[in-house]
């Protein structure tokens, strides 16, 4: 048995790990590298494997840094199965074509601006749509033999709708080995979805993420109170709240929280606009999968539709989106992208940053190279669409909505496995996070811990 790391090794994005056992090759995730445009493209355009090198793919969840290279894989000739949960299949069916569409539009825009020597998009929306033909949905906790001698089981990772930790029970050449891949581990108490469920029974080999292994988040419980407070204060002064939001997961959480606050009459009756076609489509997918909801939450038991209530309106067309800029009086606008690097939020920021009545409210991580980070860090003037825009609006952050477990929650998840892993590989983190997660594992008596580099292989 051999394990090779082709992504998320020494960095956060591009999750991709190859398990070779009994002559079969299983790819865990097939994620896109994300970051600065040129660096990410150089990594993504050189796919490290041939289609014939892979027998099956197992996908932990639909986020692009875990699923975004699947269209490249099928484009180069992969015809085998892609196993995932039902919700991951349905989210991927909208997220991957959206990623392809964005690449096509970016290419057209840059070409019109006269940029020479442009590389073609990694894939198109049509390439991405073809991925769904290979996806096979496997519910949580339903073991399935995926190749000879390998049984797959998904466990709820509590990260986004449909996210899973992966268990491979392997029998080969008279040996038994249980390999557990954490995927992205969520948080206890997040809105809508269930809490993480660590696969029980221990692990011989563990591949575990480390995104926030050196940090502690604000509490989930306090996030709703902060959100309600901001809505009340900004409405009182007649301003707009502009929320750059990831279209899948975070947007639905904020809609849910605003619904709960409105039902409890803890916020004024302010119109709420969800201005992102992908977020609108993703919300429809959420409606299709109530089986993944946390039935212990009060709002889930109180209403048949979490995402429709009198204050909220979903915006699809470009014309409707433009009309939001002429609104007078209080309003809440939730729009992608989450780091304010593209999408409709840019138009709203260009029109709203100059007013002291408004609030830009960040509810997710802002990478250092992004517009969101520049606004969040206090720059008084930022460039949007080539023009310098003054920042007079209030800027605030609610950190409690992070979908990644922090140091305490990652430790809790590993403890929930039961018997300690014999061997562990730490991925999906920058060097400081990797070392912090390695420290957690060693503190839990896991003696053989590695932080692999890109392309590194290990015999199991």
Rosetta blueprint (number, residue, H / E / L):
1 X L
2 X E
3 X E
4 X E
5 X E
6 X E
7 X E
8 X L
9 X L
10 X L
11 X L
12 X L
13 X L
14 X L
15 X L
16 X E
17 X E
18 X E
19 X E
20 X E
21 X E
22 X L
23 X L
24 X E
25 X E
26 X E
27 X E
28 X E
29 X L
30 X L
31 X L
32 X L
33 X L
34 X L
35 X L
36 X L
37 X H
38 X H
39 X H
40 X H
41 X H
42 X H
43 X H
44 X H
45 X L
46 X L
47 X L
48 X L
49 X L
50 X L
51 X H
52 X H
53 X H
54 X L
55 X L
56 X E
57 X E
58 X E
59 X L
60 X L
61 X L
62 X L
63 X L
64 X H
65 X H
66 X H
67 X H
68 X L
69 X L
70 X H
71 X H
72 X H
73 X H
74 X H
75 X H
76 X L
77 X L
78 X L
79 X L
80 X L
81 X L
82 X E
83 X E
84 X E
85 X L
86 X H
87 X H
88 X H
89 X H
90 X H
91 X H
92 X H
93 X H
94 X H
95 X H
96 X H
97 X H
98 X H
99 X H
100 X H
101 X H
102 X H
103 X H
104 X H
105 X H
106 X H
107 X H
108 X H
109 X H
110 X H
111 X H
112 X H
113 X L
114 X L
115 X L
116 X L
117 X L
118 X L
119 X L
120 X L
121 X L
122 X L
123 X L
124 X L
125 X H
126 X H
127 X H
128 X H
129 X H
130 X H
131 X H
132 X H
133 X H
134 X H
135 X E
136 X E
137 X E
138 X L
139 X L
140 X L
141 X L
142 X L
143 X L
144 X E
145 X E
146 X E
147 X E
148 X L
149 X L
150 X E
151 X E
152 X E
153 X E
154 X E
155 X E
156 X E
157 X L
158 X L
159 X L
160 X L
161 X L
162 X L
163 X L
164 X E
165 X E
166 X E
167 X E
168 X E
169 X E
170 X E
171 X E
172 X E
173 X L
174 X L
175 X E
176 X E
177 X E
178 X E
179 X E
180 X E
181 X E
182 X L
183 X L
184 X L
185 X L
186 X L
187 X L
188 X L
189 X L
190 X L
191 X L
192 X L
193 X E
194 X L
195 X L
196 X L
197 X L
198 X L
199 X L
200 X L
201 X L
202 X L
203 X L
204 X L
205 X E
206 X E
207 X E
208 X E
209 X E
210 X L
211 X L
212 X E
213 X L
214 X L
215 X L
216 X L
217 X L
218 X L
219 X L
220 X H
221 X H
222 X H
223 X H
224 X H
225 X H
226 X H
227 X H
228 X H
229 X H
230 X H
231 X H
232 X H
233 X H
234 X H
235 X H
236 X H
237 X L
238 X L
239 X L
240 X E
241 X E
242 X E
243 X E
244 X E
245 X L
246 X L
247 X L
248 X L
249 X L
250 X H
251 X H
252 X H
253 X H
254 X H
255 X H
256 X H
257 X H
258 X H
259 X H
260 X H
261 X H
262 X H
263 X H
264 X L
265 X L
266 X L
267 X L
268 X L
269 X L
270 X L
271 X L
272 X E
273 X E
274 X E
275 X E
276 X L
277 X H
278 X H
279 X H
280 X H
281 X H
282 X H
283 X H
284 X H
285 X H
286 X H
287 X H
288 X H
289 X L
290 X H
291 X H
292 X H
293 X E
294 X L
295 X L
296 X L
297 X L
298 X H
299 X H
300 X H
301 X H
302 X H
303 X L
304 X L
305 X L
306 X L
307 X L
308 X L
309 X L
310 X L
311 X L
312 X E
313 X E
314 X E
315 X E
316 X L
317 X L
318 X H
319 X H
320 X H
321 X H
322 X H
323 X H
324 X H
325 X H
326 X H
327 X L
328 X L
329 X L
330 X L
331 X E
332 X E
333 X E
334 X E
335 X E
336 X L
337 X L
338 X L
339 X L
340 X L
341 X L
342 X L
343 X L
344 X L
345 X H
346 X H
347 X H
348 X H
349 X H
350 X H
351 X H
352 X H
353 X L
354 X L
355 X L
356 X L
357 X L
358 X L
359 X E
360 X E
361 X E
362 X E
363 X L
364 X L
365 X L
366 X L
367 X L
368 X L
369 X L
370 X L
371 X H
372 X H
373 X H
374 X H
375 X H
376 X H
377 X L
378 X L
379 X L
380 X L
381 X E
382 X E
383 X E
384 X E
385 X L
386 X L
387 X E
388 X E
389 X E
390 X E
391 X L
392 X L
393 X L
394 X E
395 X E
396 X E
397 X E
398 X L
399 X H
400 X H
401 X H
402 X L
403 X L
404 X L
405 X L
406 X E
407 X H
408 X H
409 X H
410 X H
411 X H
412 X H
413 X H
414 X H
415 X H
416 X H
417 X L
418 X L
419 X L
420 X L
421 X L
422 X L
423 X E
424 X E
425 X E
426 X E
427 X E
428 X L
429 X L
430 X L
431 X H
432 X H
433 X H
434 X H
435 X H
436 X H
437 X H
438 X H
439 X H
440 X H
441 X H
442 X H
443 X H
444 X L
445 X L
446 X L
447 X L
448 X E
449 X E
450 X E
451 X L
452 X L
453 X L
454 X L
455 X L
456 X L
457 X E
458 X E
459 X E
460 X L
